[in-house]
Amino acid sequence: MIAVWLPDGSERIFDQPISIIDVAAAIGAGLARAAIAGKINGKLVDVSSQIAEDCELSIITEKDAEGLEIIRHSCAHLLAHAVKELFPDAQVTIGPVIDDGFYYDFSYKRPFTPEDLTALEKRMHEISKRDLKIERKIWDRSAAIDFFKQQGEHYKAQIIQSIPGNEDLSLYSQGEFTDLCRGPHVPATSKIKVFKLMKVAGAYWRGDSNNEMLQRIYGTAWANKDDQKNYLFRLEEAEKRDHRKLGKQLNLFHTQDEAPGMVFWHPKGWVLWQQIEQYIRNVLSQNGYQEIRTPQILDKNLWVRSGHWDNFRENMFTTNSDERDFAIKPMNCPGHIQVFNQGLRSYRELPIRFAEFGSCHRNEASGALHGIMRVRAFTQDDAHIFCTEDQIQEEVVRFIDLLKVVYADFGFKELQVKLSTRPLKRVGSEVQWDKSEAALEAALSDTKLEWELQPGEGAFYGPKIEFSLKDCIGRVWQCGTLQLDFSMPDRLGAEYVAEDNSRQVPVMLHRAILGSLERFIGILIENYAGAFPLWLSPEQVVILNISRGQAEYAQVVAAQLKYHGIRVSLDLRNEKITYKIREHSLQKLPYQIIVGDEEVRTNKVAVRNRVGEDLGRMTIDDLIIRLNEEISSKI
């Protein structure tokens, strides 16, 4: 007898081995039709898999996250099938699942064209409609290598040779097409219904620039048409919101080849930067942080002692002077410890919170650079908290509360939290790591936040909590971090005098809310599509005169607004008012103030908002009150 326990707690008994699809049929015909895969004792398998002993079983459908991933994985192989039918002499390589879709790499004698993608997508739909059964078989290693070599699939043969000998070698067949894959797959091609091929890009075989350049076809796949429609809409919106285009349109910043991965901030962009920096500075001051400044370049010896030289060297810029090796700082933490080490510290002083708008440099790969989202020179709203072990939880909870307030002020209400634990490459003892991970988990429990575990994704010196926010079109951006570090303060000689007069090493909390200011500004640009809330807008008001006769009055109005801290510009050009309104609307300014003869006569102004609504005439005092209230509320 075989007992199968289902997720609802119920139990099914079978008198002989049974496939997952037959279990689904025993539960209900509808479930059998919807079944895509199964999960036996937590392991995903094909629905054809046999159950031969007692187990826990989940039936996976397209409504499950795992089901969607299997659809996308199977769709990658559907693409490979279509390529082999339309371009028989193309070689197939690998086709993994990625966020929102998949890709597959091919070797072919000529570049794939947009017309090719259209033809491939059509052929994929044809293969789907054939309702081909997808079957898994375990092959002998040498037989599999011979099989692919005979077909001219030399890349597949290479892949097999790199698979450890103790692993099963599984091949999946659908009709006349057979591919190497661990699986699982959907049971038939008809289960893959909603997909779209997106683009072609280049990719080196196995990521090595010494190898052949392959062609990577990207695609997306979904459980239903509505989900795909929403995804394509988000892509369209993302294109409209591209911070690189808006940065140029709004004259905020630019980048150029002479400074790869570095940003040239224009006056308007720098005003935006300063608004954010001053806001964070005020928040930190109100929450017990002391702002400091540390050097850009530090001796190699310090980076060796901190652990960065062995664990982060490939990302560091270095230089040499006076026969000494130096590194441009990729992080601020070793410098902050040097400030802590000046003078003997007492437990009564703890926690000490040092903050710095720290300018850092990292040698990111040129292919990874992306506008101001991924750069080599950046500034962090960085801070380090030196505390005792007993103070950890309180400080972590306090930080999370602060972070939520800051994100809300920038318009982000949804927060995602992940706890990343020890990586393979790390410093510090296992006891320290055990203690660190337990402390962060306990603090997260205190906050009552939902969080996800990311095993092995911590920093080399300690576990970390990652905070991600969701923008207006549903994209998730990881920004804030909090890292718990028992190791670096010890390695760099930090200590304090405890209550019993012993010397103790402080715990160090590395924390940032925005992360990189450059990247956060890029996120803001895309979230608001350049239409910033009034408090952030580089130019808050523009004053437009209808004719030359109102120029003097317009200047008086501008002076009064500037006196009350409003960022205002004047457009006194001898142009038609409709032309000036249209031009400034493209700059997405929050308010346009129009003055004509009637406004001069009544000592008022006519006010329009950025969406073109006429807010009527009001006195300058009333306008100032309105603007300041909106700025204060950060709406």
BELJOLIN-V598702 format. One record per run of one state. SS is the DSSP state (a for helix, b for strand, c for the rest). FROM is the first residue (numbers start at 1). LEN is the number of residues. If there is no record, write none. Layout:
# BELJOLIN-V598702
ss:SS from:FROM len:LEN
ss:SS from:FROM len:LEN
This chain:
# BELJOLIN-V598702
ss:c from:1 len:1
ss:b from:2 len:5
ss:c from:7 len:4
ss:b from:11 len:4
ss:c from:15 len:3
ss:b from:18 len:2
ss:a from:20 len:8
ss:c from:28 len:1
ss:a from:29 len:6
ss:c from:35 len:2
ss:b from:37 len:4
ss:c from:41 len:2
ss:b from:43 len:4
ss:c from:47 len:3
ss:b from:50 len:2
ss:c from:52 len:3
ss:b from:55 len:6
ss:c from:61 len:4
ss:a from:65 len:22
ss:c from:87 len:4
ss:b from:91 len:2
ss:c from:93 len:4
ss:b from:97 len:2
ss:c from:99 len:2
ss:b from:101 len:7
ss:c from:108 len:6
ss:a from:114 len:16
ss:c from:130 len:3
ss:b from:133 len:6
ss:c from:139 len:2
ss:a from:141 len:10
ss:c from:151 len:3
ss:a from:154 len:9
ss:c from:163 len:7
ss:b from:170 len:5
ss:c from:175 len:2
ss:b from:177 len:4
ss:c from:181 len:7
ss:b from:188 len:1
ss:a from:189 len:3
ss:c from:192 len:2
ss:b from:194 len:11
ss:a from:205 len:3
ss:c from:208 len:5
ss:b from:213 len:10
ss:c from:223 len:2
ss:a from:225 len:16
ss:c from:241 len:2
ss:a from:243 len:7
ss:c from:250 len:3
ss:b from:253 len:2
ss:c from:255 len:2
ss:a from:257 len:3
ss:c from:260 len:4
ss:b from:264 len:2
ss:c from:266 len:1
ss:a from:267 len:20
ss:c from:287 len:3
ss:b from:290 len:2
ss:c from:292 len:5
ss:b from:297 len:3
ss:a from:300 len:7
ss:c from:307 len:1
ss:a from:308 len:4
ss:c from:312 len:1
ss:a from:313 len:3
ss:c from:316 len:1
ss:b from:317 len:5
ss:c from:322 len:2
ss:b from:324 len:5
ss:c from:329 len:4
ss:a from:333 len:8
ss:c from:341 len:4
ss:b from:345 len:2
ss:a from:347 len:3
ss:c from:350 len:2
ss:b from:352 len:10
ss:c from:362 len:4
ss:a from:366 len:3
ss:c from:369 len:1
ss:b from:370 len:1
ss:c from:371 len:3
ss:b from:374 len:1
ss:c from:375 len:2
ss:b from:377 len:11
ss:c from:388 len:1
ss:a from:389 len:21
ss:c from:410 len:5
ss:b from:415 len:6
ss:c from:421 len:9
ss:a from:430 len:18
ss:c from:448 len:4
ss:b from:452 len:3
ss:c from:455 len:4
ss:b from:459 len:1
ss:c from:460 len:2
ss:b from:462 len:1
ss:c from:463 len:1
ss:b from:464 len:7
ss:c from:471 len:5
ss:b from:476 len:10
ss:c from:486 len:2
ss:a from:488 len:4
ss:c from:492 len:4
ss:b from:496 len:2
ss:c from:498 len:5
ss:b from:503 len:2
ss:c from:505 len:2
ss:b from:507 len:10
ss:a from:517 len:12
ss:c from:529 len:12
ss:b from:541 len:5
ss:c from:546 len:2
ss:a from:548 len:16
ss:c from:564 len:4
ss:b from:568 len:4
ss:c from:572 len:5
ss:a from:577 len:10
ss:c from:587 len:4
ss:b from:591 len:5
ss:c from:596 len:1
ss:a from:597 len:6
ss:c from:603 len:1
ss:b from:604 len:6
ss:c from:610 len:4
ss:b from:614 len:6
ss:a from:620 len:14
ss:c from:634 len:2
